[in-house]
Amino acid sequence: MGRGMRAGKKPKTGGGSMQAQLKQVQAMQREMEEAQASLGEKEITTTAGGGAVEVTINGNKELVALKLDKDVIDPEDPEMLQDLIIAAVNEGMRQIDEMVEEQMGRITGGLNIPGL
């Protein structure tokens, strides 16, 4: 046993620092909730096929608008239109993910927190 320690007595662990850490985590949680709410209001617009397909996706990853150029609607080739829609939506989702990651990274200071 160390000097000044009695049997069964635990060393001091600096309880104040634990409280400070808890306050930091709570503040970070509030910031993250505010950021998520503001991200939900943001929108990303992407295109495919040289602008023939345009999609708008919000920060909640919801498709909120879809515009199709009438020239891209070919009843003989629906697969082309499907591919263009998929490409535009996937690009929008990728950009939303980037935006969320950047925003949350500012809050967490680069901590790797699962689920973000």
C-alpha positions as CSV (number, residue, x, y, z in Angstrom):
1,M,0.0,0.0,0.0
2,G,1.1,3.5,-0.7
3,R,2.2,6.0,1.9
4,G,-0.7,7.4,3.8
5,M,-3.1,4.8,2.6
6,R,-5.2,2.6,4.9
7,A,-6.5,-0.8,4.1
8,G,-9.9,-0.5,2.3
9,K,-9.6,3.2,1.6
10,K,-9.8,4.2,-2.1
11,P,-7.5,6.8,-3.5
12,K,-9.1,10.1,-4.5
13,T,-9.9,10.2,-8.2
14,G,-10.6,13.9,-8.7
15,G,-14.4,13.7,-8.6
16,G,-14.6,17.3,-9.8
17,S,-13.1,16.4,-13.1
18,M,-15.8,13.8,-13.7
19,Q,-18.4,16.4,-13.2
20,A,-16.7,18.7,-15.6
21,Q,-16.5,16.0,-18.2
22,L,-20.2,15.3,-17.7
23,K,-21.0,18.9,-18.3
24,Q,-18.9,18.9,-21.4
25,V,-20.7,15.9,-22.7
26,Q,-24.1,17.4,-22.0
27,A,-23.1,20.6,-23.7
28,M,-21.9,18.6,-26.7
29,Q,-25.2,16.7,-26.8
30,R,-27.2,20.0,-26.8
31,E,-25.0,21.3,-29.7
32,M,-25.5,18.1,-31.6
33,E,-29.3,18.3,-31.2
34,E,-29.3,21.9,-32.4
35,A,-27.0,21.0,-35.4
36,Q,-29.3,18.1,-36.4
37,A,-32.3,20.3,-36.3
38,S,-30.6,23.0,-38.4
39,L,-29.3,20.3,-40.8
40,G,-32.8,19.1,-41.3
41,E,-33.7,22.5,-42.7
42,K,-30.9,22.5,-45.2
43,E,-31.3,21.2,-48.8
44,I,-29.0,19.9,-51.4
45,T,-29.9,19.9,-55.1
46,T,-28.0,17.6,-57.5
47,T,-28.4,16.7,-61.2
48,A,-27.7,13.9,-63.6
49,G,-27.7,13.6,-67.3
50,G,-26.5,17.1,-67.9
51,G,-29.4,18.6,-65.8
52,A,-32.1,16.4,-67.4
53,V,-32.9,15.0,-63.8
54,E,-32.7,17.3,-60.8
55,V,-33.4,16.2,-57.2
56,T,-33.5,18.1,-54.0
57,I,-32.9,16.3,-50.7
58,N,-33.1,17.8,-47.2
59,G,-30.8,17.2,-44.3
60,N,-33.1,14.5,-43.0
61,K,-32.4,12.5,-46.2
62,E,-35.9,13.0,-47.6
63,L,-36.4,13.6,-51.3
64,V,-38.3,16.9,-51.4
65,A,-38.3,17.7,-55.1
66,L,-37.8,15.9,-58.4
67,K,-37.7,17.7,-61.8
68,L,-37.5,15.8,-65.1
69,D,-36.7,17.4,-68.4
70,K,-39.4,16.3,-70.8
71,D,-36.8,15.2,-73.4
72,V,-35.4,12.6,-70.9
73,I,-38.8,10.8,-70.7
74,D,-38.6,8.1,-73.4
75,P,-41.3,5.4,-73.1
76,E,-39.0,3.2,-75.2
77,D,-36.1,3.5,-72.6
78,P,-37.4,3.8,-69.0
79,E,-34.1,2.2,-67.7
80,M,-32.2,5.3,-68.7
81,L,-34.5,7.6,-66.7
82,Q,-34.4,5.2,-63.8
83,D,-30.5,5.2,-63.9
84,L,-30.4,9.0,-64.0
85,I,-32.8,9.4,-61.0
86,I,-30.8,6.9,-59.0
87,A,-27.5,8.7,-59.9
88,A,-28.9,12.1,-58.8
89,V,-30.4,10.8,-55.6
90,N,-27.2,8.9,-54.6
91,E,-25.1,12.0,-55.2
92,G,-27.5,14.1,-53.1
93,M,-27.3,11.5,-50.3
94,R,-23.5,11.5,-50.5
95,Q,-23.4,15.3,-50.2
96,I,-25.8,15.3,-47.3
97,D,-23.6,12.7,-45.5
98,E,-20.6,14.9,-46.1
99,M,-22.4,18.0,-44.7
100,V,-23.6,16.1,-41.6
101,E,-20.1,14.7,-41.0
102,E,-18.5,18.1,-41.4
103,Q,-21.0,19.7,-39.0
104,M,-20.8,17.0,-36.4
105,G,-17.0,16.9,-36.7
106,R,-16.9,20.6,-35.7
107,I,-18.9,19.8,-32.5
108,T,-17.2,16.6,-31.5
109,G,-13.7,17.8,-32.3
110,G,-13.0,14.8,-34.4
111,L,-14.1,12.2,-31.8
112,N,-15.3,9.1,-33.5
113,I,-18.8,8.7,-32.0
114,P,-20.8,5.8,-33.4
115,G,-24.1,6.6,-35.1
116,L,-23.1,10.0,-36.4
